[in-house]
Amino acid sequence: MASQRNRVTRLAEYITSLGVIVNIGKNKARGNKGIFCKKRDGYRIDISENIDADSTLSTLLHEFAHYIHYCNDSTLSSLDFVFKDLSELEQEELINITVQNVPKEFASSLYKCKQHYMLENKKLVSYIKAVYPNFKVSEPFKPIERLLKYPVKYLLKYDKIQVLTQIYAVDTLENDFKTLTEEQIAYIRLKSNQRQLARINSKINRLNKYYNQPSELWARFFELFFTNREAVEKLAPSISARFLNFINNKTVKEIEAVDAILNS
């Protein structure tokens, strides 16, 4: 088996022979580990200077998978060029592979933040309901809102404001507005937390949408198949067997070439 560095070199040389510009460690890849992009005069793959040598091969494979996908389906809307008529099991296996490759620290931090705000909101609601038993979280609560005057009322919509030279914030409500009651403070903080939860949910939704789109499902499968075939065959036996058969049929020359380079 060729050394890791030799495999990267041979793969990069092959990709370059296809007319694709390959930059390894020459830029920051727009803040990503790597990027594939179509230019007016051709294609380019950038591998970030910020990743370690062990990640270079997997990242190069990932971005080259996007190139292969684009060449066979410029809309990137399906995997018919390689996996036509995916079964539910095969689709589930592809998703499982993707989930295994999602940066755990990023995903877990989002869910931890979400859990934190949800628990805090339960406490805040209990403070409010102790005074207003009919309080509902799902709608503006007029009995409290009409008692709030400006500038504190701004904090129902913003976490921090500046009025002339004075700065007010949700975090410093008790010091900034000493006449506020406990339920009023709880209501303002609840509104702030709801904004935070909306942002977190938006990020989670974007994350799910990104990692479940066909181009990412394919690229992550391709990357893992050629860097850790044993693991992917264990995690996704059906789709792995189908892909191995696809390689043996020599349907897509770029995939055949990658297999030859990395397994020679």
C-alpha positions in Angstrom: 0.0 0.0 0.0 1.4 3.4 -1.0 2.3 5.8 1.8 -0.2 8.5 2.8 1.9 11.3 1.2 2.5 9.3 -2.0 -1.3 8.6 -2.3 -2.1 12.3 -1.9 0.6 13.2 -4.5 -0.6 10.6 -7.0 -4.3 11.5 -6.5 -3.5 15.2 -6.9 -1.6 14.5 -10.1 -4.4 12.5 -11.5 -7.0 15.2 -10.7 -4.7 17.8 -12.3 -4.5 15.7 -15.4 -8.2 16.2 -15.8 -7.7 19.9 -16.1 -8.6 20.7 -12.5 -6.4 23.2 -10.6 -5.5 21.6 -7.3 -4.1 23.8 -4.5 -3.0 22.0 -1.4 -2.0 24.1 1.6 -1.8 27.3 -0.4 -4.8 29.1 1.0 -7.5 28.8 3.7 -10.2 27.3 1.4 -12.6 30.1 2.3 -12.6 29.0 5.9 -13.4 25.3 5.1 -11.3 22.2 5.2 -11.5 22.2 1.4 -13.7 23.5 -1.4 -14.5 22.5 -5.0 -15.6 25.3 -7.3 -16.3 25.8 -11.0 -14.6 28.7 -12.6 -15.2 30.3 -16.0 -12.1 28.6 -17.3 -12.4 25.3 -15.5 -12.5 23.7 -12.1 -10.5 24.2 -8.9 -10.0 22.3 -5.7 -8.5 24.0 -2.7 -7.3 22.1 0.4 -6.9 24.4 3.4 -3.4 25.2 4.9 -5.0 24.8 8.3 -5.6 21.1 8.2 -3.1 18.5 9.3 -1.4 16.0 6.9 -3.6 13.1 8.0 -6.8 15.0 6.9 -5.4 16.0 3.5 -6.3 12.8 1.7 -9.8 12.5 3.0 -10.5 16.2 2.2 -9.1 15.8 -1.3 -11.3 12.8 -1.9 -14.3 14.7 -0.5 -13.8 17.6 -2.9 -13.0 15.4 -5.9 -16.3 13.5 -5.2 -18.1 16.9 -5.7 -16.2 17.2 -9.0 -17.3 13.7 -10.1 -20.9 14.5 -9.1 -20.9 17.8 -10.9 -19.5 16.2 -14.1 -22.3 13.6 -14.1 -25.1 15.8 -12.8 -24.5 19.6 -12.8 -27.7 20.1 -10.7 -26.3 18.0 -7.9 -29.9 17.0 -7.2 -29.7 13.3 -7.2 -27.3 10.3 -7.1 -28.7 8.5 -10.1 -25.3 8.6 -11.8 -24.0 6.1 -9.3 -26.9 4.9 -7.1 -30.1 4.9 -9.2 -33.3 4.2 -7.3 -31.9 4.1 -3.8 -33.8 1.8 -1.4 -34.9 3.1 2.0 -32.2 1.0 3.6 -29.4 2.4 1.3 -30.6 6.0 2.0 -30.5 5.3 5.7 -27.0 3.9 5.4 -25.8 7.0 3.6 -27.3 9.2 6.2 -25.7 7.2 9.0 -22.3 7.6 7.3 -22.9 11.4 7.2 -23.9 11.5 10.8 -20.7 9.7 11.8 -18.7 12.4 10.0 -20.5 15.5 11.3 -18.1 17.4 13.6 -19.3 16.2 17.0 -18.1 19.3 18.9 -20.1 21.6 16.6 -23.4 19.6 16.6 -23.3 18.8 20.4 -22.6 22.4 21.3 -25.8 23.5 19.5 -27.9 20.9 21.2 -26.4 21.8 24.6 -27.3 25.4 24.1 -30.8 24.5 23.0 -31.2 22.3 26.1 -29.9 25.1 28.4 -32.4 27.7 27.1 -35.3 25.3 27.2 -34.6 24.5 30.8 -34.1 28.1 31.8 -37.4 29.0 30.0 -39.3 26.5 32.2 -38.1 28.3 35.3 -38.9 31.7 33.8 -42.4 30.6 32.9 -43.0 29.3 36.4 -42.1 32.8 37.8 -44.6 34.4 35.5 -47.4 31.9 36.1 -47.0 32.4 39.8 -48.4 35.9 39.3 -50.3 35.4 36.0 -51.7 31.8 35.9 -53.2 32.3 32.5 -49.9 33.2 30.9 -49.2 31.6 27.5 -45.7 31.4 26.0 -46.9 31.3 22.4 -48.3 34.8 22.3 -47.4 38.4 23.5 -48.6 38.9 27.0 -50.3 42.3 27.2 -50.8 42.4 31.0 -47.0 42.6 31.4 -46.1 44.4 28.2 -48.4 47.4 28.8 -46.7 47.9 32.2 -43.2 48.2 30.6 -42.1 51.6 29.5 -39.3 52.7 27.2 -36.4 52.2 27.2 -36.8 48.8 29.0 -39.6 47.9 26.4 -36.9 47.8 23.7 -35.5 44.8 25.4 -38.5 42.8 24.4 -37.1 42.8 20.9 -33.3 43.3 21.4 -30.8 41.8 23.9 -28.8 45.0 24.1 -29.6 48.6 23.3 -27.9 52.0 23.5 -30.1 55.0 24.2 -28.0 58.2 23.8 -25.0 57.4 25.9 -26.6 54.8 28.2 -26.4 51.1 27.4 -29.1 48.6 28.6 -29.0 44.9 28.3 -31.0 41.8 29.2 -28.1 40.5 31.3 -28.1 43.6 33.5 -31.9 44.1 34.0 -31.8 44.1 37.8 -29.1 46.8 37.9 -30.5 48.9 35.0 -34.2 48.9 36.1 -34.5 48.4 39.8 -38.3 48.9 39.8 -39.0 45.8 37.6 -40.8 43.0 39.3 -39.6 39.4 39.2 -42.2 38.3 36.7 -41.4 41.3 34.4 -37.7 40.4 34.4 -38.6 36.8 33.7 -40.8 37.8 30.8 -38.1 40.0 29.2 -35.5 37.2 29.7 -38.0 34.7 28.2 -38.3 36.8 25.1 -34.5 37.0 24.8 -34.2 33.2 25.2 -36.8 32.6 22.6 -34.7 34.7 20.1 -31.7 32.6 21.0 -33.6 29.4 20.5 -34.8 30.6 17.1 -31.2 31.2 16.1 -30.1 27.8 17.4 -33.0 26.0 15.7 -32.2 27.8 12.4 -28.5 26.6 12.6 -29.6 23.1 13.4 -32.1 23.1 10.5 -29.4 24.4 8.1 -27.0 21.8 9.4 -29.5 19.0 8.8 -30.4 20.3 5.3 -26.7 20.7 4.4 -25.6 17.2 5.5 -28.7 15.5 4.0 -28.4 16.9 0.5 -27.3 14.4 -2.2 -24.0 16.0 -2.9 -22.9 15.7 0.8 -24.2 12.2 1.2 -22.2 11.1 -1.8 -19.0 13.0 -0.9 -18.9 11.7 2.6 -19.5 8.2 1.5 -16.9 8.4 -1.2 -14.4 9.9 1.3 -14.9 7.3 3.9 -15.0 4.4 1.4 -11.5 5.1 0.1 -9.9 6.0 3.5 -11.5 3.4 5.8 -13.3 0.8 3.7 -13.6 -1.7 6.6 -15.5 0.9 8.7 -17.9 1.9 5.9 -18.6 -1.7 5.0 -19.5 -2.4 8.6 -21.6 0.8 8.9 -23.3 0.6 5.5 -23.0 -3.0 4.1 -25.7 -2.7 1.4 -24.6 0.6 -0.2 -20.9 -0.5 0.1 -21.6 -3.8 -1.8 -23.5 -1.9 -4.4 -20.7 0.7 -4.8 -18.0 -2.0 -5.1 -20.0 -3.7 -7.8 -20.3 -0.3 -9.5 -16.5 0.1 -9.4 -16.0 -3.3 -10.9 -18.3 -2.4 -13.8 -16.0 0.5 -14.6 -18.9 2.8 -15.3 -17.3 6.1 -14.2 -13.6 6.3 -15.2 -12.7 8.8 -12.4 -14.0 6.5 -9.7 -12.1 3.6 -11.3 -8.9 5.7 -11.4 -9.2 6.6 -7.7 -9.7 3.0 -6.8 -6.6 2.0 -8.8 -4.5 4.8 -7.2 -5.4 4.2 -3.6 -5.4 0.4 -3.7 -2.3 -0.3 -5.8 
